[in-house]
Amino acid sequence: MTLPDRPDRGMKRRTALKTLAGTGVAMATGSLLVACNGKGEPLSDSTKLALNNAVQGKVYWRGDEAYETARGATCYRANKPKRFPQVIVQPTNDKDVIAAVKFAKEHGLKVTTRSGGHSWASAHIRDDCLLIDMGRMQEVTIDEKAQTLWVNPGVIGSVINQQLAPYDLIVPTAHHPSPGIGGFCMNGGFGWNSRLWGNGARHVLAIDIVTADGELIRADPTQNTDFYWAARGGGAGFFGVITRMQLQARPRPKVWKATVYSFDDAAAVFDDVMTWACNIVPRVPPHLELVMTTTSNKRDTGEPCPPRISIAALALTDDEAQADEALALLDSVPHRDKADFKVEKAPTTLEDRYQSGFKADPAGMRFAADNMYTDTPTEKLVPRLRKVFLEQPTPHTHTFWFAWGPCKPFPKDMALSMQGPIYVGTYTLWTDPAQDELMEAWPPTRMKELADLSLGGQLNDENMLHHPQRYFTDEAWAKYEALKKRHDPEGRFEGFLGKPMPV
Ligand SMILES: Cc1cc2nc3c(=O)[nH]c(=O)nc-3n(C[C@H](O)[C@H](O)[C@H](O)COP(=O)(O)OP(=O)(O)OC[C@H]3O[C@@H](n4cnc5c(N)ncnc54)[C@H](O)[C@@H]3O)c2cc1C
């Protein structure tokens, strides 16, 4: 799929000059909006023009009229971080990416990359960097016979699966339609049937990367294996810009069936259902996704209500009987006869599941998140989880429990190395900017209170800026640090926003 040709393309030079005129005004007034090099010295108009002219896509300099719109559009969350890149480049091809990285090298700027912009922390938005926004590169090329595809990392997961549908293929993506496939796979990725097929990262077969020197290389299991290893689970610490990924697709399961029990009074049943869920983790079959969520808005109208809890399971197989057998695990959910809402062994679709994800995390909201993996024994864990599940600060805030175990060891050819049998994530959602400070602090505060129970965190829902915790094993982290030094000795790439290991 290719984006429609942009009307601005023929006007590139005129736009560039106009853009620079805007910067000139900012410079003349001595405003802080002057774009600078890595030493904080203002960049001349001719220097900036050199980048504008080297790139076929769009370039927005700090101080340009359209800069703020371009910056804001790089992240899903409405609470845009107060961090300001010097320049935002929207490439339309590999050459643009190369030009941007070379420009950054020449002028001492750090580089960040954004694919779909769903990092809860907006790790790509950093002060004074050159931000490469991959959103304009939107190609998907499918090899039906090999069941593989090449995609640009800014393509969103649901669009890829829409394009794979005619071939009865699927790739694991986020359970929400709009996260980019790039960030999703690079940061691990809990996707469709990931308990059976493995994380998103595991589906990455090869990548094209622009290195710190501005060289385009390919990495796969046979060449440039340092890059291949780091891209598969290394997240925002990666030392390159991925322009294209080859992914392994899977035959789309024929049977999608779900069971849901929802209780309006979460507090009344919490101890019993959470105890049941934690104890059943070792018996959850690989083709079943078992989750529990609390939130404080009504299922049908979205109006505020006391916390309600839902236990939901999705079976993904080719065999109806196998799906029913897996879902029968939920026959032992405590109090299920008294559930205020129930659906049992009901057919569902990928589209329904994406819609449900979107309903939980709609566009336009302000968001913050944090998470942990744990293997804490049930009797110790359940009472400690009450607060994060039952005392949520806004109606659309939700806390999420997921049976990831029984854990299989990760292959050694991936940086992805942190996991645990139980996953807990919490997500504040609000709309009033006046609440930003309070709401942004809520998830890391709750998770820090549980730090003694945490094995570590999952990178895709990280909040390491406010809550450093372990995201890698010691072995993987030592390797990652050594590779970063080797392949990005000048520290061209910004890296993690915060500490990915305990301090
Ligand atoms: C509403 C919502 C629902 C979600 N649901 C799920 C879910 O079901 N399962 C799950 O696992 N996660 C989920 N996530 C988390 C999401 O998968 C991660 O935030 C993921 O990183 C998003 O990918 P992205 O490309 O949109 O993000 P981006 O913000 O673009 O990327 C994240 C980081 O990855 C690095 N990066 C991205 N692209 C490149 C590149 N091309 N080259 C080099 N580095 C790059 C950058 O450091 C960037 O800061 C959800 C997030 C949201 C907001």
The ligand as a Tripos MOL2 file, in Angstrom:
@<TRIPOS>MOLECULE
LIG
   53    58     1     0     0
SMALL
NO_CHARGES

@<TRIPOS>ATOM
      1 C1         -3.4880    2.1410   22.5410 C.3       1 LIG1
      2 C2         -2.3280    1.2270   22.6420 C.ar      1 LIG1
      3 C3         -2.5190   -0.1480   22.6410 C.ar      1 LIG1
      4 C4         -1.4280   -1.0140   22.7400 C.ar      1 LIG1
      5 N1         -1.6240   -2.3790   22.7320 N.ar      1 LIG1
      6 C5         -0.5560   -3.2140   22.8000 C.ar      1 LIG1
      7 C6         -0.6990   -4.6420   22.7430 C.ar      1 LIG1
      8 O1         -1.7910   -5.1730   22.6250 O.2       1 LIG1
      9 N2          0.4210   -5.4040   22.8160 N.ar      1 LIG1
     10 C7          1.6710   -4.8460   22.9280 C.ar      1 LIG1
     11 O2          2.6620   -5.5670   22.9600 O.2       1 LIG1
     12 N3          1.8360   -3.5120   22.9660 N.ar      1 LIG1
     13 C8          0.7570   -2.6940   22.9100 C.ar      1 LIG1
     14 N4          0.9370   -1.3410   22.9690 N.ar      1 LIG1
     15 C9          2.2910   -0.8200   23.0980 C.3       1 LIG1
     16 C10         2.8760   -0.5940   21.7070 C.3       1 LIG1
     17 O3          3.0000   -1.8110   21.0360 O.3       1 LIG1
     18 C11         4.2530    0.0390   21.8390 C.3       1 LIG1
     19 O4          4.1430    1.3120   22.3710 O.3       1 LIG1
     20 C12         4.9870    0.0500   20.4990 C.3       1 LIG1
     21 O5          6.2910    0.5080   20.7080 O.3       1 LIG1
     22 C13         4.2600    0.8960   19.5110 C.3       1 LIG1
     23 O6          4.8650    0.8490   18.2650 O.3       1 LIG1
     24 P1          4.8750    2.1740   17.3910 P.3       1 LIG1
     25 O7          5.6600    1.8890   16.1690 O.co2     1 LIG1
     26 O8          3.5010    2.7070   17.2410 O.co2     1 LIG1
     27 O9          5.6430    3.1070   18.4100 O.3       1 LIG1
     28 P2          6.7620    4.2140   18.3020 P.3       1 LIG1
     29 O10         6.4150    5.1460   19.4020 O.co2     1 LIG1
     30 O11         6.8490    4.7790   16.9320 O.co2     1 LIG1
     31 O12         8.0860    3.4080   18.6080 O.3       1 LIG1
     32 C14         8.4750    3.0480   19.9080 C.3       1 LIG1
     33 C15         9.9880    3.1860   20.0230 C.3       1 LIG1
     34 O13        10.6210    2.1910   19.2180 O.3       1 LIG1
     35 C16        11.7690    2.7440   18.5530 C.3       1 LIG1
     36 N5         11.5350    2.6970   17.1080 N.ar      1 LIG1
     37 C17        10.3420    2.7240   16.4980 C.ar      1 LIG1
     38 N6         10.4850    2.6080   15.1870 N.ar      1 LIG1
     39 C18        11.8020    2.5340   14.9360 C.ar      1 LIG1
     40 C19        12.5650    2.4030   13.7460 C.ar      1 LIG1
     41 N7         11.9720    2.3410   12.5470 N.pl3     1 LIG1
     42 N8         13.9050    2.3450   13.8330 N.ar      1 LIG1
     43 C20        14.5160    2.4180   15.0470 C.ar      1 LIG1
     44 N9         13.8440    2.5440   16.2100 N.ar      1 LIG1
     45 C21        12.4970    2.6010   16.1610 C.ar      1 LIG1
     46 C22        11.8810    4.1810   18.9750 C.3       1 LIG1
     47 O14        12.8370    4.2710   20.0040 O.3       1 LIG1
     48 C23        10.4980    4.5210   19.4930 C.3       1 LIG1
     49 O15        10.5300    5.4870   20.5280 O.3       1 LIG1
     50 C24        -0.1290   -0.4660   22.8650 C.ar      1 LIG1
     51 C25         0.0570    0.9170   22.8650 C.ar      1 LIG1
     52 C26        -1.0240    1.7590   22.7550 C.ar      1 LIG1
     53 C27        -0.8160    3.2470   22.7780 C.3       1 LIG1
@<TRIPOS>BOND
     1     1     2 1
     2     2     3 ar
     3     2    52 ar
     4     3     4 ar
     5     4     5 ar
     6     4    50 ar
     7     5     6 ar
     8     6     7 ar
     9     6    13 1
    10     7     8 2
    11     7     9 ar
    12     9    10 ar
    13    10    11 2
    14    10    12 ar
    15    12    13 ar
    16    13    14 ar
    17    14    15 1
    18    14    50 ar
    19    15    16 1
    20    16    17 1
    21    16    18 1
    22    18    19 1
    23    18    20 1
    24    20    21 1
    25    20    22 1
    26    22    23 1
    27    23    24 1
    28    24    25 2
    29    24    26 1
    30    24    27 1
    31    27    28 1
    32    28    29 2
    33    28    30 1
    34    28    31 1
    35    31    32 1
    36    32    33 1
    37    33    34 1
    38    33    48 1
    39    34    35 1
    40    35    36 1
    41    35    46 1
    42    36    37 ar
    43    36    45 ar
    44    37    38 ar
    45    38    39 ar
    46    39    40 ar
    47    39    45 ar
    48    40    41 1
    49    40    42 ar
    50    42    43 ar
    51    43    44 ar
    52    44    45 ar
    53    46    47 1
    54    46    48 1
    55    48    49 1
    56    50    51 ar
    57    51    52 ar
    58    52    53 1
@<TRIPOS>SUBSTRUCTURE
     1 LIG1         1 GROUP 0 **** ****
